[in-house]
Amino acid sequence: IIIEIMKKRFTACLTTLILSVFFSISASASAYYAWVDGIRYEISETTATVTLVGDYSGDIVIPESITFENSKYSVTSIGYRAFDGCRGLTSVTIPNSVTSIGYRAFEDCIGLTSVTIPNSVTSIENGVFNGCSSLTSVTIPNSVTSIGNSAFAFCSSLTSVTIPNSVTSIGVRAFLDCVNIENVYCYAEEVPSAGYNAFDGFSKNATLYVPASAIEAYKTT
């Protein structure tokens, strides 16, 4: 009886050990980091996320895909605070492979003057361009349905913004203190919901352009 109990305990311990090793290997194999052309990516299966770049400067074109250790990965997202505080960054081109731009990805990139957002992106997360004080204009693609909280707050050089028909919600303080905005072109025929102080700090001379069919709806909102 004692021998049988010991066998069962040994089998249970061995099973637990095997499962622990399996899950440890799976976890480490599921995601890891790689540097390619000065950019750090988090790699998982067949995709790559731009993550925590560091003090990047100049113009940057994010590739649609990268090759690492003879394997190809599609660049599908820009991660949490990836370019946060890259003060020497001047322009960014984001490829059509990217579907999401993470929380505060470009926050305080004070040298950033232009950014190309592709039609593949469906939402602009909270604080993505917060504090990009040199950004002069932005066109949001018609794939985007929501603009997050403080997404463009304190972009004090912005003079114009184009909001497509696809946008249904604009977050709290999304364009807070964009003091030099002169023109907002909003093509949404249904008035998007807007959070608290979404446009607070705009010049009194700023002009909002909306579809003729929706003028009354905007006036009463």
C-alpha positions as CSV (number, residue, x, y, z in Angstrom):
1,I,0.0,0.0,0.0
2,I,2.8,2.4,0.9
3,I,4.6,1.7,-2.4
4,E,1.3,2.4,-4.3
5,I,0.8,5.7,-2.5
6,M,4.4,6.7,-3.3
7,K,3.9,5.9,-6.9
8,K,0.8,8.0,-7.1
9,R,2.6,10.9,-5.4
10,F,5.6,10.6,-7.7
11,T,3.3,10.5,-10.8
12,A,1.5,13.6,-9.6
13,C,4.7,15.5,-8.9
14,L,6.1,14.5,-12.3
15,T,2.9,15.7,-14.0
16,T,3.0,19.0,-12.2
17,L,6.7,19.5,-13.1
18,I,6.1,18.7,-16.8
19,L,3.1,21.1,-16.9
20,S,5.2,23.8,-15.2
21,V,8.0,23.5,-17.7
22,F,5.5,23.4,-20.6
23,F,3.7,26.6,-19.6
24,S,7.0,28.3,-18.8
25,I,8.3,27.5,-22.3
26,S,5.0,28.5,-23.9
27,A,5.0,31.8,-22.1
28,S,8.5,32.7,-23.0
29,A,8.0,31.6,-26.6
30,S,4.7,33.5,-27.1
31,A,6.3,36.9,-26.8
32,Y,9.8,38.3,-26.9
33,Y,11.7,41.5,-27.9
34,A,13.8,42.3,-30.9
35,W,15.7,45.4,-32.1
36,V,15.4,46.1,-35.8
37,D,16.8,49.2,-37.4
38,G,16.9,51.0,-34.1
39,I,13.4,50.2,-33.1
40,R,12.4,47.7,-30.4
41,Y,9.5,45.4,-31.1
42,E,7.6,42.9,-29.1
43,I,7.2,39.9,-31.2
44,S,4.3,37.4,-30.8
45,E,3.7,34.5,-33.2
46,T,3.4,36.4,-36.6
47,T,3.0,40.0,-35.5
48,A,5.1,42.8,-34.0
49,T,4.3,45.8,-31.8
50,V,6.5,48.9,-31.7
51,T,7.4,49.3,-28.0
52,L,9.4,51.7,-25.8
53,V,11.7,53.1,-28.5
54,G,13.8,55.3,-26.3
55,D,15.2,58.7,-27.4
56,Y,14.4,58.5,-31.1
57,S,15.0,61.6,-33.2
58,G,14.4,62.8,-36.8
59,D,11.9,61.4,-39.3
60,I,10.7,57.8,-38.9
61,V,8.9,55.5,-41.3
62,I,7.5,52.5,-39.4
63,P,7.7,49.5,-41.8
64,E,4.7,47.2,-42.6
65,S,6.8,44.2,-41.6
66,I,10.1,43.3,-40.1
67,T,12.4,40.3,-40.6
68,F,14.1,38.8,-37.5
69,E,16.0,35.6,-37.3
70,N,14.8,34.6,-40.8
71,S,11.1,35.1,-39.8
72,K,8.8,37.8,-41.1
73,Y,6.4,39.6,-38.8
74,S,3.6,42.1,-39.6
75,V,3.8,45.3,-37.7
76,T,0.2,45.7,-36.4
77,S,0.4,48.1,-33.5
78,I,2.3,50.9,-31.8
79,G,2.4,50.1,-28.1
80,Y,2.0,51.8,-24.8
81,R,4.2,55.0,-24.6
82,A,6.3,53.7,-27.4
83,F,7.7,57.1,-28.4
84,D,6.8,59.0,-25.2
85,G,9.1,61.9,-24.7
86,C,11.1,61.5,-27.9
87,R,11.6,65.3,-28.2
88,G,13.8,65.1,-31.3
89,L,11.2,63.2,-33.3
90,T,10.0,65.4,-36.2
91,S,7.7,63.2,-38.3
92,V,6.1,59.7,-38.3
93,T,4.7,57.7,-41.1
94,I,2.5,54.8,-39.9
95,P,1.9,51.9,-42.3
96,N,-1.5,50.4,-43.3
97,S,-0.6,47.2,-41.4
98,V,-1.1,49.1,-38.1
99,T,-4.6,48.8,-36.6
100,S,-4.0,50.3,-33.2
101,I,-2.0,53.1,-31.6
102,G,-1.5,52.6,-27.9
103,Y,-2.0,54.8,-24.8
104,R,0.1,57.9,-24.9
105,A,2.3,56.5,-27.7
106,F,3.6,59.9,-28.8
107,E,3.0,61.9,-25.7
108,D,5.3,65.0,-25.3
109,C,7.0,64.5,-28.6
110,I,7.4,68.3,-28.7
111,G,9.4,68.3,-32.0
112,L,6.8,66.3,-33.9
113,T,5.3,68.4,-36.7
114,S,3.5,65.9,-38.9
115,V,2.1,62.4,-38.6
116,T,0.4,60.2,-41.2
117,I,-2.3,58.0,-39.7
118,P,-3.4,55.2,-42.0
119,N,-7.0,54.0,-42.8
120,S,-6.3,50.8,-41.0
121,V,-6.5,52.5,-37.6
122,T,-9.9,52.3,-35.9
123,S,-9.4,54.3,-32.7
124,I,-7.1,56.9,-31.3
125,E,-6.4,56.0,-27.7
126,N,-6.1,58.2,-24.7
127,G,-3.3,60.7,-24.7
128,V,-1.7,59.5,-28.0
129,F,-0.5,63.0,-29.1
130,N,-1.0,64.8,-25.8
131,G,1.6,67.6,-25.5
132,C,2.8,67.4,-29.1
133,S,3.2,71.2,-29.2
134,S,4.7,71.4,-32.7
135,L,2.1,69.4,-34.5
136,T,0.4,71.8,-37.0
137,S,-2.4,69.8,-38.5
138,V,-4.0,66.4,-38.3
139,T,-6.3,64.5,-40.6
140,I,-8.0,61.6,-38.9
141,P,-8.8,58.8,-41.4
142,N,-12.3,57.7,-42.0
143,S,-11.6,54.3,-40.4
144,V,-11.5,55.9,-36.9
145,T,-14.6,55.7,-34.8
146,S,-13.4,57.1,-31.5
147,I,-10.9,59.8,-30.3
148,G,-9.8,59.1,-26.8
149,N,-9.4,61.3,-23.7
150,S,-6.7,64.0,-24.1
151,A,-5.7,62.5,-27.5
152,F,-4.6,65.9,-28.8
153,A,-4.6,68.0,-25.6
154,F,-2.1,70.8,-25.5
155,C,-1.2,70.6,-29.2
156,S,-0.7,74.3,-29.2
157,S,0.5,74.6,-32.8
158,L,-2.5,72.8,-34.3
159,T,-4.3,75.2,-36.7
160,S,-6.7,72.7,-38.3
161,V,-8.3,69.4,-37.6
162,T,-10.3,67.1,-39.9
163,I,-12.7,64.7,-38.3
164,P,-14.3,62.1,-40.6
165,N,-17.9,60.9,-40.8
166,S,-16.9,57.6,-39.1
167,V,-16.2,59.2,-35.7
168,T,-19.0,58.7,-33.2
169,S,-17.3,59.8,-30.0
170,I,-14.7,62.3,-28.9
171,G,-13.2,61.9,-25.4
172,V,-12.8,64.1,-22.4
173,R,-10.4,67.0,-23.0
174,A,-9.6,65.5,-26.4
175,F,-8.5,68.8,-27.9
176,L,-8.0,70.7,-24.6
177,D,-6.0,74.0,-25.0
178,C,-5.4,73.7,-28.7
179,V,-5.3,77.5,-28.6
180,N,-4.3,78.1,-32.2
181,I,-6.9,76.0,-34.0
182,E,-8.6,78.1,-36.6
183,N,-10.7,75.5,-38.5
184,V,-12.3,72.2,-37.5
185,Y,-13.7,70.2,-40.4
186,C,-16.2,67.7,-39.1
187,Y,-17.8,65.4,-41.7
188,A,-19.9,63.4,-39.2
189,E,-23.6,63.7,-40.3
190,E,-24.6,62.5,-36.8
191,V,-23.2,64.7,-34.1
192,P,-20.5,62.7,-32.2
193,S,-20.8,62.5,-28.5
194,A,-18.2,64.7,-26.8
195,G,-16.7,64.4,-23.4
196,Y,-16.2,67.1,-20.8
197,N,-14.1,70.0,-22.1
198,A,-13.4,68.2,-25.3
199,F,-12.7,71.5,-27.1
200,D,-12.0,73.8,-24.1
201,G,-9.5,76.5,-24.8
202,F,-10.2,77.0,-28.5
203,S,-9.9,80.5,-29.9
204,K,-13.3,82.3,-30.1
205,N,-12.5,82.9,-33.8
206,A,-12.3,79.2,-34.5
207,T,-14.7,78.0,-37.2
208,L,-16.5,74.6,-37.3
209,Y,-17.4,73.2,-40.7
210,V,-20.1,70.5,-40.8
211,P,-22.3,68.9,-43.4
212,A,-25.2,71.2,-44.5
213,S,-27.7,68.6,-43.7
214,A,-26.5,68.5,-40.0
215,I,-26.2,72.2,-39.2
216,E,-29.3,72.4,-37.1
217,A,-28.3,69.2,-35.2
218,Y,-24.9,70.7,-34.3
219,K,-26.5,74.0,-33.3
220,T,-28.8,72.3,-30.7
221,T,-26.1,70.0,-29.3
